[in-house]
Amino acid sequence: MKNTLIRLSLSVFAAAAMAACSSNPTQSSSASVAVYQPVQAEQILRQELAVGVYELAYSARQNAVFAAASGGFGPESDPSKVYRLDPETLQVQAEITLPRNGFGVGLDDAANRLYVGHTTEGAVSVIDTQTNQVLTTIPLAEKVKSKTPDGKEVEGYPHSFREIVIASANHRAFMPGFGFGGSALYVVDTKNLKLETVLPNFGFVATGVTLDAANHRLYVSNLQGQIITVDTRSLQVLGTAETEGDQLLNLALDAANNRLFATDQGHERIAAMWDRALPGYQPSGTGSQVVVVDTASGQTLHKLPTGQYPIALLFDAPRQRLFVTNRGAGTVTVFDTRSYALLDTIALPTHPNSLALTPDGKALYVSVKAGQDDPKGSKDSIVRIALD
């Protein structure tokens, strides 16, 4: 049964400091925030790009959008690439062929490096964003043999990867490795470009991750409603919070107000897996929502209803806005994080997936997946939304 207690071992001083800062949990990080204007059709630019487009990153240093595309998986499929795009027109400026299928990305803009995770192939590649060249591919794990629930023996990597977070001050990249039998946190040494260590015991399908660089904290979420706090210096697990959500797929941090935003997907397929992987698990959430969690206490502060199957979320701190992609609904929802009011619902059929934003908040980029009803081999798209 899901434990309803909060298990946190943050230091007294850190907890006190966070609590003091969160006396007004929705205080604005800016003296004045511009009024949000709902997006109109003429503000949306959409371009087909490639098969298997997943995560995006906007580089202010290079003034470019980088998009990872996994390509196909058969011998005659499109190769996996990172595409460098013009941020205004979305035209392709460069194509960087990857050695393995690429999905998630993590940008270290100051170092001119883009990390690309090879989700199912136990590795991460490092790209020089100045030269558009792959510098190296770092192995993260060796293949192991295991048995499927029906007793069939298979060989594969112990974990898969989705998200990458770069902690520049610690010269580390953090990658949750998710598994249905248990997850781990992979730590990459970004100075020497090698795997540093693997931390075990991150629960059922750990996927979400976000960094509080100022307080040396990393937050990792999983699909059993937990958020785990890690010290980015010592690599010690500081505590685990049980939230009022379940399928916490992705995280975003509001550092000024000590809040975490977590998408609670609510997918039926994951719910069916609980019976096998987590016997007796009792869901706490409804799904199709964003759960807002206090970083000091681990308590749930609010729940924001979204469209069906929310995936990614992006917090725009200067303007106090939260953007959420809803795969099932085919929309992006926009919230005011001061009042939790819904500001906009932007239709982007078929399956909005990942997000990136320019620092000035004037351009939002969204990867949009083709649907099952589209012809086989249909290309996924990149969307640019001009924001007022």
Secondary structure, DSSP 8 states (H G I E B T S, - for coil): ----S-EE---HHHHHHHHHHTSSTT--SSS---------GGGEEEEEEETTEEEEEEETTTTEEEEEE---SSTTS---EEEEE-TTT--EEEEEE-SS----EEEEGGGTEEEEEETTTTEEEEEETTTTEEEEEEE----EEEE-TTS-EEEE-S-EE---EEEGGGTEEEEEEE-TT--EEEEEETTTTEEEEEE----SSEEEEEEETTTTEEEEEETTSEEEEEETTT--EEEEEE-S-S-EEEEEEEGGGTEEEEEE---HHHHHHHHHHSTT------SSEEEEEETTT--EEEEEE-SSSEEEEEEETTTTEEEEEETTTTEEEEEETTT--EEEEEE--SEEEEEEE-TTSSEEEEEEE--TTS-TT--EEEEEEE--
